[in-house]
Amino acid sequence: MLVTLCQQHSDLNDADIQQIKKNAECLDSIAELMRADIFIDCCTRDPDMAIVVAQARPSSVKSLYSGSVVGKFARRSKEPAVLRTLEIGMPTMDMSGVTQEDRNVRQSVSPIKNSSGDVIGALIAEKDETERVRAEKKLSVLTQTTGQLIERGTPPQSNDTSLPYYVTDGILMFNRSGICAYANPVAESIYKNLGYLEQLEGLSFSNMTFHGIEFADILDKKQIILNDLEVGRYIFHIKYTYVQNKNEDFSGVVMLINDVTDVKKKERELVLKTVAISEIHHRVKNNLQTIASLLKLQARRIDDPLAKSAFNESINQVLSIAATHEILAEEDSDDVDIMSMLQKIKSNTLRHGLPINKEITINLKGDTFLCESDMATSIALVVNEVTQNCLKYAFVGRDAGTIDIEICKGVGYSNISIIDDGIGYDVKTAPTEKLGLVIVRRIVTEKLRGNLTLESGGSGTKVLFDFPLSASRSENM
């Protein structure tokens, strides 16, 4: 049954399970020796739950159990000592617990480790709660430590209005013997959520730490800080600090616990959302490229030069938008590097948009900056549209030419210019209602909140559009 339980509820390998089985063979002897109920528990896939895989009851004293509890679960809320030892690999001595039969017991727990030092189980000894007179011990401890941990002479009380009592961090104070002499309400709440059933004052440091640190290590190092320490379903930042009063005749330790579970949960949610958004951009890019491929197939079936040209323009517009999504899919934010995006547009144009039998060179130069994705998409469409117009009209009757795309990051406004060395045209007499120009003007004025200027002559044409610097990220790359 032990092997079956381990296989069904834990991630232990066969060698670990065999070691647990071998240890279980000694439980009867241990139960008689300790005059206590003895168990072996193993971790389950639930971080707040262990499973009982072996049990032995003493014959010399009355057992606390009326029947077998093998196969039942030990929950953190009732048996914190068991889960603590399984998690951190340290013994937990004489702590309160509640059995599967709802009986109060004292538990001492030792880790069972494999040859690699990994914790694979916990050996538990349980005795009746009534065998301990805990109140007397607690009173003795508190009497000895009163006035020693803080200079004012008495530890904080429940009606105290001092800062240590009401801060958001859990505060625990330990005397030189490693016994807890004070715990504020935040600390009490934290340990209660972890399943501790008793008051914290009077507990030993070894039963309250969440990891393999020793009390002597803190006294020696003076300060130890642990971040992102996972305990069950919680994540803590913990700081241990050595303290000494003004007379230097007392030493102890203050333990600060900051519960960052919610913060880390939100961080992880943001990471997941970022991954999801990146995947969305990747799929949009793929879909746009698929549309472009379909348009290419249609264009190949068309003999009309004007229709084929219209298809090619649409293909480049789709690929320009795809370039933005491609960059966004590669980044961890919603910002686009303008230079990288325009470089992709240039590459797409060289592959798909160059006129046949013409030697056209496209140069990309200037500054770069980060820009929000919606602005980047608008910029991509404008640059692509203007570049396509240059390729279509600027080099009529010529075999070669050059197009320069220059990015300029300004103080108040940034601008991008597209300059060709083509035949030029008369801006005053040229029609202004061409679809391409109308699209460009609307995008610049309505989307980018900028201005568009055209200059043309015998040496070529220059199109410049600007937009407020607030549309881009102010820092340089």
C-alpha positions as a Markdown table, in Angstrom:
| # | Residue | x | y | z |
|---|---|---|---|---|
| 1 | Met | 0.0 | 0.0 | 0.0 |
| 2 | Leu | 2.9 | 2.4 | 0.8 |
| 3 | Val | 4.3 | 2.1 | -2.7 |
| 4 | Thr | 0.9 | 2.6 | -4.3 |
| 5 | Leu | 0.2 | 5.7 | -2.2 |
| 6 | Cys | 3.6 | 7.2 | -3.1 |
| 7 | Gln | 3.1 | 6.6 | -6.8 |
| 8 | Gln | -0.4 | 8.0 | -6.8 |
| 9 | His | 0.1 | 11.1 | -4.7 |
| 10 | Ser | 3.8 | 12.1 | -4.9 |
| 11 | Asp | 6.5 | 12.7 | -7.4 |
| 12 | Leu | 9.0 | 10.4 | -5.7 |
| 13 | Asn | 11.0 | 8.1 | -7.9 |
| 14 | Asp | 11.3 | 4.3 | -7.4 |
| 15 | Ala | 14.5 | 4.5 | -5.4 |
| 16 | Asp | 13.0 | 7.1 | -3.0 |
| 17 | Ile | 9.9 | 5.0 | -2.5 |
| 18 | Gln | 12.0 | 2.0 | -1.7 |
| 19 | Gln | 13.9 | 4.0 | 0.9 |
| 20 | Ile | 10.7 | 5.1 | 2.4 |
| 21 | Lys | 9.5 | 1.5 | 2.5 |
| 22 | Lys | 12.7 | 0.4 | 4.2 |
| 23 | Asn | 12.4 | 3.1 | 6.9 |
| 24 | Ala | 8.8 | 2.0 | 7.4 |
| 25 | Glu | 10.0 | -1.5 | 8.5 |
| 26 | Cys | 11.5 | 0.1 | 11.6 |
| 27 | Leu | 8.4 | 2.0 | 12.8 |
| 28 | Asp | 7.2 | -0.6 | 15.3 |
| 29 | Ser | 10.6 | -0.5 | 17.2 |
| 30 | Ile | 10.6 | 3.3 | 17.2 |
| 31 | Ala | 7.0 | 3.4 | 18.5 |
| 32 | Glu | 8.0 | 1.2 | 21.5 |
| 33 | Leu | 11.2 | 3.0 | 22.1 |
| 34 | Met | 9.5 | 6.5 | 22.2 |
| 35 | Arg | 6.2 | 5.3 | 23.7 |
| 36 | Ala | 4.5 | 7.3 | 21.0 |
| 37 | Asp | 2.5 | 7.0 | 17.8 |
| 38 | Ile | 4.9 | 7.0 | 14.8 |
| 39 | Phe | 4.1 | 7.9 | 11.2 |
| 40 | Ile | 5.8 | 8.5 | 7.9 |
| 41 | Asp | 4.3 | 11.3 | 5.7 |
| 42 | Cys | 5.3 | 12.2 | 2.2 |
| 43 | Cys | 4.7 | 15.3 | 0.1 |
| 44 | Thr | 1.8 | 15.4 | -2.3 |
| 45 | Arg | 1.4 | 17.6 | -5.4 |
| 46 | Asp | -0.5 | 20.0 | -3.2 |
| 47 | Pro | 1.9 | 22.2 | -1.3 |
| 48 | Asp | -0.4 | 22.4 | 1.7 |
| 49 | Met | -1.0 | 18.7 | 2.1 |
| 50 | Ala | 1.0 | 15.6 | 2.9 |
| 51 | Ile | -0.1 | 12.0 | 2.9 |
| 52 | Val | 0.4 | 9.3 | 5.6 |
| 53 | Val | 2.1 | 6.3 | 4.1 |
| 54 | Ala | 3.0 | 4.3 | 7.2 |
| 55 | Gln | 1.9 | 4.1 | 10.8 |
| 56 | Ala | 3.0 | 2.3 | 14.0 |
| 57 | Arg | 1.3 | 2.3 | 17.4 |
| 58 | Pro | 3.0 | 1.5 | 20.7 |
| 59 | Ser | 1.9 | -1.5 | 22.8 |
| 60 | Ser | 3.3 | -0.3 | 26.1 |
| 61 | Val | 1.1 | 2.8 | 26.2 |
| 62 | Lys | -2.4 | 3.6 | 24.9 |
| 63 | Ser | -2.4 | 4.8 | 21.3 |
| 64 | Leu | -4.0 | 8.1 | 20.5 |
| 65 | Tyr | -5.7 | 6.5 | 17.5 |
| 66 | Ser | -8.6 | 4.2 | 17.3 |
| 67 | Gly | -7.7 | 2.9 | 13.8 |
| 68 | Ser | -5.3 | 3.3 | 10.9 |
| 69 | Val | -4.9 | 6.7 | 9.2 |
| 70 | Val | -2.6 | 5.4 | 6.4 |
| 71 | Gly | -3.8 | 6.9 | 3.2 |
| 72 | Lys | -5.3 | 10.0 | 4.9 |
| 73 | Phe | -3.9 | 13.5 | 4.4 |
| 74 | Ala | -2.1 | 15.8 | 6.8 |
| 75 | Arg | -3.1 | 19.4 | 6.1 |
| 76 | Arg | -1.0 | 22.5 | 6.9 |
| 77 | Ser | -3.9 | 24.0 | 8.8 |
| 78 | Lys | -3.8 | 21.1 | 11.3 |
| 79 | Glu | -0.3 | 19.8 | 11.2 |
| 80 | Pro | 2.1 | 22.7 | 10.4 |
| 81 | Ala | 5.1 | 20.9 | 11.9 |
| 82 | Val | 4.9 | 18.1 | 9.2 |
| 83 | Leu | 4.6 | 20.5 | 6.3 |
| 84 | Arg | 7.4 | 22.7 | 7.6 |
| 85 | Thr | 9.9 | 19.8 | 8.0 |
| 86 | Leu | 9.0 | 18.5 | 4.5 |
| 87 | Glu | 9.6 | 21.9 | 3.0 |
| 88 | Ile | 12.8 | 23.0 | 4.7 |
| 89 | Gly | 14.4 | 19.7 | 5.7 |
| 90 | Met | 14.9 | 20.7 | 9.4 |
| 91 | Pro | 13.5 | 18.9 | 12.5 |
| 92 | Thr | 10.5 | 20.4 | 14.2 |
| 93 | Met | 10.3 | 19.6 | 17.9 |
| 94 | Asp | 7.3 | 19.5 | 20.2 |
| 95 | Met | 4.7 | 21.5 | 18.3 |
| 96 | Ser | 0.9 | 21.4 | 18.5 |
| 97 | Gly | -1.1 | 19.6 | 15.9 |
| 98 | Val | -4.5 | 18.1 | 15.3 |
| 99 | Thr | -4.8 | 14.5 | 14.2 |
| 100 | Gln | -7.0 | 13.1 | 11.5 |
| 101 | Glu | -9.3 | 12.0 | 14.3 |
| 102 | Asp | -9.4 | 15.7 | 15.5 |
| 103 | Arg | -7.4 | 15.1 | 18.7 |
| 104 | Asn | -4.8 | 17.7 | 20.0 |
| 105 | Val | -1.3 | 16.3 | 20.0 |
| 106 | Arg | 2.3 | 17.3 | 20.3 |
| 107 | Gln | 4.4 | 16.5 | 17.3 |
| 108 | Ser | 8.1 | 16.1 | 16.8 |
| 109 | Val | 9.1 | 15.7 | 13.2 |
| 110 | Ser | 12.4 | 14.7 | 11.5 |
| 111 | Pro | 13.2 | 14.7 | 7.8 |
| 112 | Ile | 13.9 | 11.6 | 5.8 |
| 113 | Lys | 16.4 | 12.3 | 3.1 |
| 114 | Asn | 17.7 | 10.4 | 0.1 |
| 115 | Ser | 21.4 | 9.9 | -0.9 |
| 116 | Ser | 21.3 | 13.3 | -2.7 |
| 117 | Gly | 20.2 | 15.1 | 0.4 |
| 118 | Asp | 16.6 | 15.7 | -0.8 |
| 119 | Val | 13.8 | 15.5 | 1.6 |
| 120 | Ile | 11.5 | 12.6 | 0.6 |
| 121 | Gly | 9.5 | 12.1 | 3.7 |
| 122 | Ala | 8.9 | 13.0 | 7.4 |
| 123 | Leu | 9.1 | 10.7 | 10.5 |
| 124 | Ile | 6.6 | 11.9 | 13.0 |
| 125 | Ala | 6.2 | 11.1 | 16.7 |
| 126 | Glu | 3.0 | 12.1 | 18.4 |
| 127 | Lys | 2.1 | 12.4 | 22.1 |
| 128 | Asp | -0.9 | 13.6 | 24.0 |
| 129 | Glu | -1.2 | 17.3 | 24.4 |
| 130 | Thr | -2.1 | 16.9 | 28.1 |
| 131 | Glu | 1.4 | 15.5 | 28.8 |
| 132 | Arg | 2.8 | 19.0 | 28.6 |
| 133 | Val | 2.2 | 21.8 | 31.0 |
| 134 | Arg | 3.0 | 24.5 | 28.5 |
| 135 | Ala | 1.6 | 27.4 | 30.5 |
| 136 | Glu | 4.3 | 27.2 | 33.2 |
| 137 | Lys | 7.1 | 27.1 | 30.7 |
| 138 | Lys | 5.7 | 30.0 | 28.8 |
| 139 | Leu | 5.4 | 32.1 | 31.9 |
| 140 | Ser | 9.0 | 31.3 | 32.9 |
| 141 | Val | 10.3 | 32.3 | 29.5 |
| 142 | Leu | 8.4 | 35.5 | 29.4 |
| 143 | Thr | 9.5 | 36.5 | 32.9 |
| 144 | Gln | 13.2 | 36.0 | 32.0 |
| 145 | Thr | 13.0 | 38.0 | 28.7 |
| 146 | Thr | 10.7 | 40.9 | 29.8 |
| 147 | Gly | 12.5 | 44.2 | 29.3 |
| 148 | Gln | 15.5 | 42.8 | 27.5 |
| 149 | Leu | 14.6 | 43.0 | 23.8 |
| 150 | Ile | 13.6 | 46.6 | 23.7 |
| 151 | Glu | 15.1 | 49.5 | 25.7 |
| 152 | Arg | 11.9 | 50.8 | 27.2 |
| 153 | Gly | 11.7 | 47.9 | 29.5 |
| 154 | Thr | 8.6 | 45.9 | 28.5 |
| 155 | Pro | 7.5 | 44.2 | 25.3 |
| 156 | Pro | 4.6 | 45.7 | 23.4 |
| 157 | Gln | 1.1 | 44.8 | 24.7 |
| 158 | Ser | -2.1 | 44.3 | 22.8 |
| 159 | Asn | -3.3 | 47.8 | 23.7 |
| 160 | Asp | 0.0 | 49.4 | 22.7 |
| 161 | Thr | -0.1 | 52.2 | 20.1 |
| 162 | Ser | 3.6 | 52.1 | 19.3 |
| 163 | Leu | 4.8 | 51.6 | 15.7 |
| 164 | Pro | 6.1 | 48.0 | 16.1 |
| 165 | Tyr | 2.7 | 46.8 | 17.0 |
| 166 | Tyr | 0.9 | 48.3 | 14.0 |
| 167 | Val | 3.4 | 48.1 | 11.2 |
| 168 | Thr | 2.4 | 46.0 | 8.2 |
| 169 | Asp | 5.4 | 43.6 | 8.6 |
| 170 | Gly | 5.4 | 40.7 | 10.9 |
| 171 | Ile | 7.8 | 41.3 | 13.9 |
| 172 | Leu | 9.2 | 38.5 | 16.1 |
| 173 | Met | 11.7 | 39.0 | 18.9 |
| 174 | Phe | 13.9 | 36.1 | 20.2 |
| 175 | Asn | 16.0 | 36.2 | 23.3 |
| 176 | Arg | 19.6 | 35.0 | 23.5 |
| 177 | Ser | 18.3 | 31.4 | 23.9 |
| 178 | Gly | 16.4 | 31.5 | 20.7 |
| 179 | Ile | 13.0 | 31.6 | 22.4 |
| 180 | Cys | 10.3 | 33.9 | 21.0 |
| 181 | Ala | 9.5 | 36.6 | 23.5 |
| 182 | Tyr | 7.2 | 38.8 | 21.4 |
| 183 | Ala | 5.2 | 38.6 | 18.2 |
| 184 | Asn | 3.1 | 41.4 | 16.8 |
| 185 | Pro | -0.4 | 40.8 | 15.4 |
| 186 | Val | 0.8 | 40.7 | 11.8 |
| 187 | Ala | 3.3 | 37.9 | 12.7 |
| 188 | Glu | 0.6 | 36.0 | 14.5 |
| 189 | Ser | -1.7 | 36.3 | 11.5 |
| 190 | Ile | 1.0 | 35.0 | 9.2 |
| 191 | Tyr | 1.8 | 32.0 | 11.3 |
| 192 | Lys | -1.9 | 31.3 | 11.8 |
| 193 | Asn | -2.4 | 31.2 | 8.1 |
| 194 | Leu | 0.5 | 28.7 | 7.9 |
| 195 | Gly | -1.4 | 26.4 | 10.3 |
| 196 | Tyr | 0.3 | 27.2 | 13.7 |
| 197 | Leu | -2.2 | 26.4 | 16.4 |
| 198 | Glu | -0.6 | 28.0 | 19.4 |
| 199 | Gln | 0.6 | 31.4 | 20.6 |
| 200 | Leu | 4.1 | 32.2 | 19.2 |
| 201 | Glu | 5.6 | 33.5 | 22.5 |
| 202 | Gly | 7.6 | 30.8 | 24.0 |
| 203 | Leu | 8.2 | 28.8 | 20.8 |
| 204 | Ser | 11.8 | 28.1 | 19.9 |
| 205 | Phe | 13.5 | 29.7 | 16.8 |
| 206 | Ser | 14.1 | 26.3 | 15.3 |
| 207 | Asn | 10.4 | 25.7 | 15.2 |
| 208 | Met | 9.5 | 29.0 | 13.6 |
| 209 | Thr | 12.1 | 29.5 | 10.9 |
| 210 | Phe | 11.1 | 28.6 | 7.3 |
| 211 | His | 14.4 | 27.4 | 6.0 |
| 212 | Gly | 17.7 | 25.8 | 7.0 |
| 213 | Ile | 19.2 | 28.8 | 8.9 |
| 214 | Glu | 20.5 | 28.4 | 12.4 |
| 215 | Phe | 20.0 | 30.8 | 15.3 |
| 216 | Ala | 23.8 | 30.9 | 15.9 |
| 217 | Asp | 24.3 | 31.9 | 12.2 |
| 218 | Ile | 22.3 | 35.1 | 12.8 |
| 219 | Leu | 24.2 | 36.0 | 16.0 |
| 220 | Asp | 27.4 | 35.5 | 14.1 |
| 221 | Lys | 26.6 | 37.3 | 10.8 |
| 222 | Lys | 24.5 | 40.1 | 12.6 |
| 223 | Gln | 22.1 | 40.3 | 9.7 |
| 224 | Ile | 20.6 | 37.9 | 7.1 |
| 225 | Ile | 18.1 | 38.9 | 4.4 |
| 226 | Leu | 16.1 | 36.3 | 2.4 |
| 227 | Asn | 13.9 | 37.4 | -0.5 |
| 228 | Asp | 11.2 | 35.5 | -2.3 |
| 229 | Leu | 11.1 | 32.6 | 0.1 |
| 230 | Glu | 8.2 | 30.4 | -0.8 |
| 231 | Val | 6.4 | 28.6 | 2.0 |
| 232 | Gly | 3.3 | 26.7 | 0.8 |
| 233 | Arg | 1.2 | 29.1 | -1.1 |
| 234 | Tyr | 2.9 | 32.2 | 0.4 |
| 235 | Ile | 6.0 | 34.2 | -0.6 |
| 236 | Phe | 7.9 | 36.1 | 2.1 |
| 237 | His | 10.8 | 38.6 | 2.3 |
| 238 | Ile | 12.5 | 37.9 | 5.7 |
| 239 | Lys | 15.1 | 39.9 | 7.5 |
| 240 | Tyr | 17.0 | 38.7 | 10.6 |
| 241 | Thr | 18.8 | 41.3 | 12.6 |
| 242 | Tyr | 21.0 | 40.9 | 15.6 |
| 243 | Val | 20.1 | 43.4 | 18.4 |
| 244 | Gln | 21.9 | 44.6 | 21.5 |
| 245 | Asn | 20.8 | 47.0 | 24.2 |
| 246 | Lys | 22.6 | 50.2 | 25.1 |
| 247 | Asn | 24.4 | 48.5 | 28.0 |
| 248 | Glu | 25.6 | 45.7 | 25.6 |
| 249 | Asp | 24.7 | 43.1 | 28.1 |
| 250 | Phe | 22.0 | 41.5 | 26.0 |
| 251 | Ser | 21.9 | 40.0 | 22.6 |
| 252 | Gly | 18.9 | 38.7 | 20.6 |
| 253 | Val | 17.3 | 38.6 | 17.2 |
| 254 | Val | 14.5 | 40.5 | 15.5 |
| 255 | Met | 12.8 | 38.8 | 12.7 |
| 256 | Leu | 10.8 | 40.9 | 10.1 |
| 257 | Ile | 8.5 | 39.1 | 7.8 |
| 258 | Asn | 7.0 | 40.9 | 4.8 |
| 259 | Asp | 4.2 | 38.9 | 3.0 |
| 260 | Val | 4.7 | 39.7 | -0.7 |
| 261 | Thr | 2.4 | 36.9 | -1.9 |
| 262 | Asp | -0.1 | 39.3 | -3.6 |
| 263 | Val | 2.7 | 41.4 | -5.1 |
| 264 | Lys | 4.4 | 38.4 | -6.6 |
| 265 | Lys | 1.0 | 37.0 | -7.8 |
| 266 | Lys | 0.4 | 40.3 | -9.7 |
| 267 | Glu | 3.9 | 40.2 | -11.1 |
| 268 | Arg | 3.3 | 36.7 | -12.4 |
| 269 | Glu | -0.1 | 37.7 | -13.9 |
| 270 | Leu | 1.6 | 40.6 | -15.7 |
| 271 | Val | 4.2 | 38.2 | -17.1 |
| 272 | Leu | 1.5 | 35.8 | -18.3 |
| 273 | Lys | -0.4 | 38.8 | -19.9 |
| 274 | Thr | 2.8 | 39.9 | -21.6 |
| 275 | Val | 3.4 | 36.5 | -23.0 |
| 276 | Ala | -0.2 | 36.3 | -24.2 |
| 277 | Ile | 0.0 | 39.8 | -25.9 |
| 278 | Ser | 3.3 | 38.8 | -27.5 |
| 279 | Glu | 1.6 | 35.6 | -28.9 |
| 280 | Ile | -1.3 | 37.7 | -30.2 |
| 281 | His | 1.1 | 40.0 | -32.0 |
| 282 | His | 2.9 | 36.9 | -33.4 |
| 283 | Arg | -0.4 | 35.5 | -34.7 |
| 284 | Val | -1.6 | 38.8 | -36.2 |
| 285 | Lys | 1.8 | 39.1 | -38.0 |
| 286 | Asn | 1.4 | 35.5 | -39.4 |
| 287 | Asn | -2.2 | 36.2 | -40.5 |
| 288 | Leu | -1.2 | 39.4 | -42.2 |
| 289 | Gln | 1.7 | 37.7 | -44.0 |
| 290 | Thr | -0.8 | 35.0 | -45.1 |
| 291 | Ile | -3.1 | 37.7 | -46.5 |
| 292 | Ala | -0.1 | 39.2 | -48.3 |
| 293 | Ser | 0.7 | 35.7 | -49.8 |
| 294 | Leu | -2.8 | 35.3 | -51.0 |
| 295 | Leu | -2.7 | 38.7 | -52.7 |
| 296 | Lys | 0.5 | 37.7 | -54.4 |
| 297 | Leu | -1.1 | 34.5 | -55.8 |
| 298 | Gln | -4.0 | 36.6 | -57.1 |
| 299 | Ala | -1.6 | 39.2 | -58.6 |
| 300 | Arg | 0.2 | 36.5 | -60.6 |
| 301 | Arg | -3.0 | 35.6 | -62.4 |
| 302 | Ile | -3.6 | 39.2 | -63.5 |
| 303 | Asp | -2.2 | 40.6 | -66.8 |
| 304 | Asp | -3.4 | 44.1 | -66.4 |
| 305 | Pro | -0.4 | 46.3 | -65.3 |
| 306 | Leu | -2.6 | 48.7 | -63.4 |
| 307 | Ala | -4.4 | 46.0 | -61.5 |
| 308 | Lys | -1.1 | 44.2 | -60.8 |
| 309 | Ser | 0.3 | 47.5 | -59.4 |
| 310 | Ala | -2.7 | 48.0 | -57.2 |
| 311 | Phe | -2.3 | 44.5 | -55.8 |
| 312 | Asn | 1.4 | 45.1 | -55.1 |
| 313 | Glu | 0.5 | 48.3 | -53.2 |
| 314 | Ser | -1.9 | 46.4 | -51.1 |
| 315 | Ile | 0.7 | 43.7 | -50.4 |
| 316 | Asn | 3.2 | 46.3 | -49.2 |
| 317 | Gln | 0.6 | 48.0 | -47.0 |
| 318 | Val | -0.2 | 44.7 | -45.3 |
| 319 | Leu | 3.4 | 43.8 | -44.9 |
| 320 | Ser | 4.1 | 47.2 | -43.3 |
| 321 | Ile | 1.5 | 46.6 | -40.6 |
| 322 | Ala | 2.9 | 43.1 | -40.2 |
| 323 | Ala | 6.3 | 44.5 | -39.6 |
| 324 | Thr | 5.0 | 46.4 | -36.5 |
| 325 | His | 3.4 | 43.3 | -35.1 |
| 326 | Glu | 6.6 | 41.3 | -35.8 |
| 327 | Ile | 8.6 | 43.7 | -33.6 |
| 328 | Leu | 6.0 | 43.8 | -30.9 |
| 329 | Ala | 6.0 | 40.0 | -30.8 |
| 330 | Glu | 9.7 | 40.0 | -30.2 |
| 331 | Glu | 9.7 | 42.7 | -27.4 |
| 332 | Asp | 8.4 | 42.6 | -23.8 |
| 333 | Ser | 6.6 | 45.9 | -24.0 |
| 334 | Asp | 4.1 | 47.8 | -26.2 |
| 335 | Asp | 6.9 | 50.0 | -27.7 |
| 336 | Val | 8.5 | 49.7 | -31.1 |
| 337 | Asp | 12.0 | 50.7 | -32.2 |
| 338 | Ile | 11.4 | 53.0 | -35.1 |
| 339 | Met | 14.6 | 52.2 | -36.9 |
| 340 | Ser | 14.0 | 48.4 | -36.6 |
| 341 | Met | 10.5 | 48.8 | -37.9 |
| 342 | Leu | 11.5 | 50.9 | -40.9 |
| 343 | Gln | 14.3 | 48.5 | -41.7 |
| 344 | Lys | 11.8 | 45.7 | -42.0 |
| 345 | Ile | 9.7 | 47.9 | -44.3 |
| 346 | Lys | 12.7 | 48.6 | -46.4 |
| 347 | Ser | 13.5 | 44.9 | -46.7 |
| 348 | Asn | 9.9 | 44.1 | -47.7 |
| 349 | Thr | 10.0 | 46.8 | -50.4 |
| 350 | Leu | 13.3 | 45.5 | -51.8 |
| 351 | Arg | 11.8 | 42.0 | -52.0 |
| 352 | His | 8.4 | 42.8 | -53.3 |
| 353 | Gly | 8.0 | 46.4 | -54.5 |
| 354 | Leu | 10.9 | 47.3 | -56.8 |
| 355 | Pro | 10.0 | 48.0 | -60.5 |
| 356 | Ile | 11.2 | 45.4 | -62.9 |
| 357 | Asn | 14.5 | 46.2 | -64.7 |
| 358 | Lys | 15.3 | 49.2 | -62.5 |
| 359 | Glu | 18.2 | 49.7 | -60.1 |
| 360 | Ile | 16.7 | 51.5 | -57.1 |
| 361 | Thr | 18.7 | 51.9 | -53.9 |
| 362 | Ile | 16.9 | 52.6 | -50.6 |
| 363 | Asn | 19.0 | 54.1 | -47.7 |
| 364 | Leu | 17.7 | 54.3 | -44.2 |
| 365 | Lys | 19.6 | 56.5 | -41.7 |
| 366 | Gly | 19.2 | 58.9 | -38.8 |
| 367 | Asp | 18.1 | 58.6 | -35.1 |
| 368 | Thr | 16.0 | 56.0 | -33.4 |
| 369 | Phe | 13.6 | 56.0 | -30.5 |
| 370 | Leu | 10.8 | 54.0 | -29.0 |
| 371 | Cys | 7.3 | 54.6 | -30.1 |
| 372 | Glu | 3.9 | 53.3 | -29.0 |
| 373 | Ser | 2.6 | 50.5 | -31.2 |
| 374 | Asp | -0.4 | 52.4 | -32.6 |
| 375 | Met | 1.8 | 55.4 | -33.6 |
| 376 | Ala | 4.4 | 53.0 | -35.0 |
| 377 | Thr | 1.7 | 51.4 | -37.2 |
| 378 | Ser | 0.7 | 54.8 | -38.5 |
| 379 | Ile | 4.3 | 55.8 | -39.2 |
| 380 | Ala | 4.8 | 52.4 | -41.0 |
| 381 | Leu | 1.8 | 53.1 | -43.3 |
| 382 | Val | 2.9 | 56.6 | -44.2 |
| 383 | Val | 6.5 | 55.6 | -44.9 |
| 384 | Asn | 5.4 | 52.7 | -47.0 |
| 385 | Glu | 2.8 | 54.7 | -49.0 |
| 386 | Val | 5.3 | 57.5 | -49.8 |
| 387 | Thr | 8.0 | 55.0 | -50.7 |
| 388 | Gln | 5.7 | 53.2 | -53.1 |
| 389 | Asn | 4.7 | 56.5 | -54.7 |
| 390 | Cys | 8.4 | 57.2 | -55.2 |
| 391 | Leu | 9.0 | 53.8 | -56.8 |
| 392 | Lys | 5.9 | 54.3 | -59.1 |
| 393 | Tyr | 6.4 | 57.9 | -60.3 |
| 394 | Ala | 9.8 | 59.3 | -59.4 |
| 395 | Phe | 11.9 | 57.2 | -61.8 |
| 396 | Val | 9.8 | 57.1 | -64.9 |
| 397 | Gly | 12.1 | 57.0 | -67.9 |
| 398 | Arg | 15.1 | 56.2 | -65.7 |
| 399 | Asp | 16.9 | 53.0 | -65.1 |
| 400 | Ala | 18.3 | 53.8 | -61.6 |
| 401 | Gly | 17.6 | 56.0 | -58.6 |
| 402 | Thr | 18.0 | 56.5 | -54.9 |
| 403 | Ile | 15.5 | 56.9 | -52.1 |
| 404 | Asp | 16.7 | 58.2 | -48.7 |
| 405 | Ile | 14.6 | 57.6 | -45.6 |
| 406 | Glu | 15.9 | 59.8 | -42.7 |
| 407 | Ile | 14.7 | 59.8 | -39.1 |
| 408 | Cys | 15.2 | 62.9 | -37.0 |
| 409 | Lys | 14.5 | 62.9 | -33.3 |
| 410 | Gly | 13.8 | 66.5 | -32.3 |
| 411 | Val | 13.2 | 68.3 | -29.0 |
| 412 | Gly | 9.4 | 69.1 | -29.4 |
| 413 | Tyr | 8.7 | 67.1 | -32.6 |
| 414 | Ser | 10.3 | 64.2 | -34.3 |
| 415 | Asn | 10.2 | 63.9 | -38.1 |
| 416 | Ile | 10.8 | 61.5 | -40.9 |
| 417 | Ser | 11.6 | 62.5 | -44.5 |
| 418 | Ile | 11.5 | 60.4 | -47.7 |
| 419 | Ile | 13.7 | 61.9 | -50.4 |
| 420 | Asp | 14.2 | 60.7 | -53.9 |
| 421 | Asp | 16.5 | 61.9 | -56.7 |
| 422 | Gly | 13.8 | 61.3 | -59.4 |
| 423 | Ile | 12.3 | 63.5 | -62.1 |
| 424 | Gly | 10.2 | 65.6 | -59.6 |
| 425 | Tyr | 6.9 | 67.3 | -60.4 |
| 426 | Asp | 5.1 | 70.6 | -60.1 |
| 427 | Val | 3.5 | 70.6 | -56.6 |
| 428 | Lys | 1.2 | 73.5 | -57.5 |
| 429 | Thr | -0.3 | 71.9 | -60.6 |
| 430 | Ala | -0.3 | 68.3 | -59.5 |
| 431 | Pro | -3.7 | 66.8 | -58.5 |
| 432 | Thr | -4.1 | 66.7 | -54.7 |
| 433 | Glu | -6.9 | 64.2 | -54.5 |
| 434 | Lys | -5.0 | 61.1 | -55.3 |
| 435 | Leu | -6.0 | 58.3 | -53.0 |
| 436 | Gly | -2.4 | 57.6 | -51.8 |
| 437 | Leu | -1.9 | 61.3 | -50.8 |
| 438 | Val | -5.3 | 61.6 | -49.1 |
| 439 | Ile | -4.5 | 58.5 | -47.0 |
| 440 | Val | -1.1 | 59.9 | -46.1 |
| 441 | Arg | -2.4 | 63.3 | -45.1 |
| 442 | Arg | -5.2 | 61.8 | -42.9 |
| 443 | Ile | -2.9 | 59.5 | -41.1 |
| 444 | Val | -0.4 | 62.3 | -40.4 |
| 445 | Thr | -2.9 | 64.8 | -39.2 |
| 446 | Glu | -5.5 | 62.6 | -37.4 |
| 447 | Lys | -3.4 | 59.7 | -36.1 |
| 448 | Leu | 0.0 | 61.3 | -35.6 |
| 449 | Arg | -1.3 | 64.8 | -34.8 |
| 450 | Gly | 1.5 | 66.2 | -37.1 |
| 451 | Asn | 2.0 | 68.0 | -40.3 |
| 452 | Leu | 2.9 | 66.9 | -43.9 |
| 453 | Thr | 5.0 | 69.0 | -46.3 |
| 454 | Leu | 5.9 | 68.3 | -49.9 |
| 455 | Glu | 8.8 | 69.8 | -51.9 |
| 456 | Ser | 9.6 | 68.8 | -55.5 |
| 457 | Gly | 11.7 | 70.0 | -58.4 |
| 458 | Gly | 14.1 | 68.9 | -61.1 |
| 459 | Ser | 16.4 | 67.2 | -58.6 |
| 460 | Gly | 13.7 | 65.1 | -57.0 |
| 461 | Thr | 11.0 | 65.1 | -54.3 |
| 462 | Lys | 11.1 | 65.4 | -50.6 |
| 463 | Val | 8.1 | 64.4 | -48.3 |
| 464 | Leu | 8.5 | 65.3 | -44.7 |
| 465 | Phe | 6.0 | 64.6 | -41.8 |
| 466 | Asp | 6.4 | 65.3 | -38.2 |
| 467 | Phe | 4.6 | 64.4 | -35.0 |
| 468 | Pro | 4.8 | 65.4 | -31.3 |
| 469 | Leu | 7.7 | 64.0 | -29.3 |
| 470 | Ser | 5.1 | 62.7 | -26.8 |
| 471 | Ala | 4.0 | 60.3 | -29.5 |
| 472 | Ser | 7.4 | 58.6 | -29.1 |
| 473 | Arg | 9.3 | 57.6 | -26.1 |
| 474 | Ser | 11.7 | 60.4 | -25.1 |
| 475 | Glu | 14.7 | 58.2 | -24.4 |
| 476 | Asn | 17.2 | 57.2 | -27.1 |
| 477 | Met | 18.1 | 53.6 | -27.7 |
